Amino acid sequence: MKKLIIVLLCLCLATQSGCWDQREINQLGFTLAVALDPVSNEEDNGQAEPFKPFSSTFQVAVPGDLAEAADGGGGGKPFFNITSSDITNLKTIRNVAERRSRKLFFEHLKAIVINEELIKEGSLEHILDLYLRDHEMRRRIRVLISKDPARDIISEKLPLEDMPGISLDMIREFNSDITFAMIEPKELGEISSYIKGDESFLIAGVIKDTELKVSGASVIKGKENKLIGWLNEKDVSGYNLIVGESQKGIVNVPFEESGLFVYELDRLDSVINYERKNDQPHFHITIKSEGMFSESWIQEPPVNDIEGIKKLETAAEQEIVRQAEHILEKMQNEFYADVFRLWRQVKINDNKYWKTIEDNWDGEDGEFTKANITVSAEVEIRHYMLNEGMES
């Protein structure tokens, strides 16, 4: 954390030196996170539809206290949050100028957290428009969706970390590739391309119960660009297996009647084959992985002969297929949204046919819901951890 703070302060200095539009650091409020929420009926001032106001909560670093925190000193809180409400992002930002001496500065913005209620009616594109359009914003800003008030996500200093906004980015950077329970948080630039392409996609969810947690995912419907539902951690696990993300995730594998073991992936690859039969899209997804037998809840784990290892691999393959089929069934029959981007295979390999169905791919009566999708898995268990030591 100390190194991160030093880098941040150096960046601040670098961006303010030698420029024609130079601004002094002590005149700027370095904004590291933004939380967007609907306002209550009492706050909306009777604004007519469709222009309902929303609130923006800006998390601003306090340089002095931030430096003390980096040095291990007590100091005060290294950030403060300020909230402003209006019907546009730019106005909420300008409203802050009426209450604070420093201008909000967004070049180091790390995360935008959006309350789900703001995008259930299809306003995601407009909610993010300023952050995509303004030259101060970086396209690598992380975007997350919250079921609870977004301002609560960035409200308190977390254990071992000084800045909630930075913590959200660090969770993604250090942990998203080792767990299937969360998806890789989308960057602002990625979301822009999905929106422009009328694609369905997922945005990582974030919750705060006893502590902050990046978990699950919201489903964003293409063309309408609105939130249509949520996936839980088990759903997300199947999604990550299909798209080949979270390379080092783990799978709890049931074994025979009452056993269980943990299969820890070391490599994951997903191969999608497409063909058209009887004027219907057919996909076969092959999930290939190598990994380790990392934890045993089996009375006598069969890791000492080729036949026993094959049984473990078969059990892992069956569980991977089960999880993948579960999320496929959910997306085809409940959400009607191709978040796996299977449509790309049709477009690449059968473009003439794609042009006849592209406007009717997602949706309850769309071609995606009618597609035939099968899954297989190929698992190779290469290591058995400290099994030899356990037997001696």
Order of alpha helices (4+ residues) and beta strands (2+ residues): alpha-beta-beta-alpha-beta-alpha-beta-beta-alpha-alpha-beta-alpha-alpha-beta-alpha-beta-beta-beta-alpha-beta-beta-beta-alpha-alpha-alpha-alpha-beta-alpha
